[in-house]
Amino acid sequence: MMTERSLRLRREAWAFGVGSLLFMLGAVPFYASAVGPVADALTFFVSSIFFTLGGAIQLALSGRRVPGRDTGTADRLDWWSAAVQSVGTIAFNVSTAAVLATALDPATKVGSGWRPDAFGSVAFLVSGVLAVIATTDRDRLWDPRARTWRCSWIGLAGCVLFGISAVGAYVIPSTGDLVSMFWANFGTLTGAACFFAAAVLSRREAAAEAPGR
């Protein structure tokens, strides 16, 4: 029978996995042109909800309270990584909601979703760095198997690519055009692919540690 922690890890993996797949789908130009701007924007919004769910589960797995001074460095970094990431997912909720509102009503201010998008990308980047540092000292984590170095490095790569996407998605005020539609889509697609790969790895580990496996 699966332990509660293993079950939570699997739920976290499913949330990030589904969210990543939806992010990848929304970033495919063919899909966007086939379903239209509203459906495409809705895809991104729903995917951000799954990311927020996954981030909340990860934070719960890292500890319910802010670590105190008696907590080890690796544990503190792991908790703050999860906390900062959760803030970033909420920023993506705001960003994708703004884009959806713009798609529903073109009169909405152009580029209204970029600042939350940029803030979320920065938060993810900080979170990714903290996670990598924490997992370099995994033996000192209260739960060494909760996050592996492979997942942390793949996740950091995804954070960097999301940052590239945010830069490409910046709307130039004078023209209303994006800095680069290519890099906006490429960063989102490949960054989401990294998060999907990390989710698959973590799910396998959660299944492998279940009793009787």
Buried (B, 14 or more C-beta within 10 A) or exposed (E): EBEEBBEBBBBBBBBBBBBBBBBBBBBBEEBBEEBEBEBBBBBBBBBBBBBBBBBBBBBBBBBEEEBEEEBBEBBBBBBBBBBBBBBBBBBBBBBBBBBBBBBEEEEBEBBBBBBBBBBBBBBBBBBBBBBBBBBEBBEBBBBEBBBBEBBBBBBBBBBBBBBBBBBBBBBEEEEEEBBBEEBBBBBBBBBBBBBBBBBBBBBEBBBEBBEEE
